[in-house]
Amino acid sequence: MNDAQRASLLKLEPGAALFIKPYIGSDGFINGEKSWVLALQSAQPNQLRALPEIKRRMDVVKAKRTASGRTQTKKIAGSPAVYNVTVIPKADFLVVPKVSSERREYVPIAYLQPPTIPSDLVFVVLQANPYLFGLITSRMHMSWLRDIGGRLKSDYRYSIALVYNPFPWPEATVEAQANVAKLGTKVLAERAKFAKSTLGDLYDTTTMPPDLRKAHRDLDLAVDRLYRKDSFANDRERVEFLLALYEKQKAPLIKTIAKAPRKRSRAAA
């Protein structure tokens, strides 16, 4: 629901306020557009029966799921209060939009808090510490995304399988990790100075505040030094270094798998 739809529902069913929660997707996360969703997972049956408009909507969900051609959707048709996507964070969580404009130097990544419920248009990292935030919002990770990740039209498309999981994580000392965490927190602090600005405003290449840009530059340098002492000339050099590191990290695993004894099939026996 948008704001108008939420207001219309509350006018018709004031008791629904207890179950309306903020809902976030890629566009809303970046551009500050508000959306709302009914979260009925913890509602008691007597509460739902006392809200006829909510019950009516549940009946519509049940009917649509029953008519779906998707097996998984049909399976949950009898539970219209249950989401198909069940990641509902109970503590602060990191949000990575699945799609972001290629015009941005950095993909806007940020923490959100409950009761916000993420849609399937964003990735969620639970229990993400400031060090992890610093790594994935750095130029090193952004370079990897631009070269390795997919595209939706021309926009960057983040992927767990292609971008996050294969990313070569550095071997960093406790002190180095603490420094990256500190600089990542500084990025968040600079953003907080512009409470009325959206992430889209802050990460527009023209309107990005100078102090925020500097905070990112300081973080970029610290992350670069986790990988090597010499500076990188450009993003292409970063990606080439990461690809070489990926091959080096992957080789021992491949060698181990190749040496592992294989079970003979019955046919072979």
DAFENSUL-V56918 format. One line per field, one symbol per residue. phi: phi as a letter, one per 40 degrees, with the letter a starting at -180 (. if undefined). psi: psi as a letter, one per 20 degrees, with the letter a starting at -180 (. if undefined). burial: 1 if it has 9 or more other C-alpha atoms within 8 Angstrom, else 0. A space follows every 50 residues. Layout:
phi: ???
psi: ???
burial: ???
//
This chain:
phi: .cdcccccccccbdccdcbcbcbbbcccccbgccbbacbbdcccdccccc bdcccccccccdccccccccdccccbccbcccccbbcbcbadacbbccba cccccbccbacbbccdbccccbcbbcfccdccdcccccccccccdccccc bbgbccbcacccbcccdccccbcdccccccccccccdccccccbcccccc ccbcccbcddcccccccccdcccdcccacccccacdcccccccccdcccc dccccccccccbccccccc
psi: qagghghgghhhmhiihhjpqqppagghggjjppqqqpnjhjqqghghhi nhhghghhhgggghhhiqjpghghhjhimiipqhpjonqirqqppoqhpq piiqhppoprqrqqjppqajjqqpoqlorhggghgijrhghhggghhhra qodiqpoqpghhgggipoqqoqrgghghgggghhhhghhhgiimhiqrhh ghjphhjppghggghgggggghggihhrhqqphrhghgggghghhghghh ghgggghhippppprhgh.
burial: 00100100110010010011111111011111011110100000000100 10011001101111110100001101100101000000100111111111 10010111100111011110111111010111111111111111100010 00001111100110001000000001111111111110011000000111 11110001000110110111111111000000001011100100110010 0000000000000000000
//
